[in-house]
Amino acid sequence: MTDLVVLFTRAVEQFGPRVAAVNDRWRDPTPDAEWDVRALVNHVLVEDLWAPPLLQGMTIAGVGDRFDGDQLGDDPQAAWAMAAAASIAAVAEDGALDRTVHVSFGDISGREYVSQLTCDHLIHGWDLARAIGADEQLDPELVDFA
């Protein structure tokens, strides 16, 4: 199987074109009745923002509320690109997968944390594609991994 860092990077990079295709559909509904397109993309972007500090060993309390609310701002494309690049760099850092990550339900390995993030990008990539009428086809290797 392909290396987890490669799979994570692919999942993030495959979500990105769907973000770029949103155009003016930010308020459209998604398959998740609780989120519109903007809330869905914000959710995934916030996960990417959390990745660097958590993979560095910070706790949720230590990060605090800095990622609460809408992080997409006035330029969602730029916000997405920044968060995606930061998460990819954090995951690719030497030893990141072997670190302990302090999440809301306890401590897990970096490998488990990145696996969860990979799956979330994949699943929400489908949600986003469905919401905006884009190609819903998913990467078969990522599906097998999930």
N, C-alpha and C positions, 0 to 999 in steps of 0.2 A: 504494500500500500504506500501511497505517496506520503511524504513527510507532513506532519501536522501544520508546520509553518506554511508550507506551500498550499495546503488545503485552505487554511484560514485566509491567506492572501487572495486566493482565487475567489473564495466566497465574498470577500469584501469587494474585490474588483468587479465581480459580476453583479453586485448590488448597485454599484455606481452608475452604470448606464441607465438603469431603471430610474434612478434619482434624476438624471439628466433629462429623461423623457417625460417627467411630470408636467412640465410647462405650467399651465394655469389650472391644473387639476388638484391643487393642494387641499381643497375642501371636499373632494369626492370621498364617498364611503369606501371602506375596505372590507374584506371578508371577516375581519374582527370588528364586530358591531360597536365596540367601545372606542375605536380609533378612526379618524379620517386619514387621508394620505399624509397630511402634515404631521399628525401625531405619530403615525407609524414610522415615518422617516426619522422624526425626532427621537423616537425610542431607540432605533438602531444606532443613530449618531451618538446618543448619550452613552450607549454601551461602549462605543469606540472611545469616547472621552474618558470613561472609567478605566479602560484597559491599562494605559500607562501607569497611573498611580497605584493601581491594585497589583500590577505585576512587579512594581518596585517595592512592594511590601506594605504600602499604606493600608490603613483600615478605613472602613466606611465612615466611621466617626472622624477620622483624620481628614478625609476628603470633605466631609461636611455637605453643605447644600450647594456647592459651586456648580453642580450640573443639573440642578432642579429647573423645571420650567422649560420654555421653548428655547432651545439652543441653536435653532436654524437662523434666527434673525432675519435681516432684510435681504441676505444673499445666501439662500439655502445651498446652492451649488458650491460656493466657496467654503461654507461651514462644513459641508459633507466632505469635501476634498481634504480639508485640514484634519478633521477627526479621523478619517480613513487612513491617511498617511501616518498619523501619530500612532494609531493602533497597530498597523502593520509593522512599524519600526519597533514598537515595544515587544510585540510577539517574537520578532526575529532576533531580538537581543540575546546574546549568549547566556544560557542558563535560565531564560525566562520560563521555560516549560517545567523546570525542576524546582522552581520556587514555590513557597506556600502563599496562597492567595486568600485573603480574609474577606469572605463574602457574607451576605446577610444571614445565611443559615449555618455558618461555621467556616472552618479552614479546609481548603481543598488544594490540590496540586495545580500548578500552572497549566499542566497538560489537560486536566479536567476542565478548568476555567476556559481555556482556549477552545477546547472541544465544544463546550456549550455555546460560546460566541460564534463558532463556525456554523453550528446548526441553526442558530438564531438568524444569522445573515441569510442562510439558504432559505429557511422557511418564510421569513419576512420578505425575501426577494420574490417568492411566489405570490405572497399577499399583495405586494406592491404592483407586480405585473398584472395580476387580476384586476386590481382597482383601477389602473390606468389604461387597460386594454393593450398591454404590451405582450410580447412573446413570453409565455409562461413556462417554456421548456427549462428544465433544471439540469445542471451538470450531473451526469450519471455517477461519477465517482464521489461527488459530494453527497448525493442521495444515498449511495451505498454506505458512506461514512456515517451519515445521520441515522 
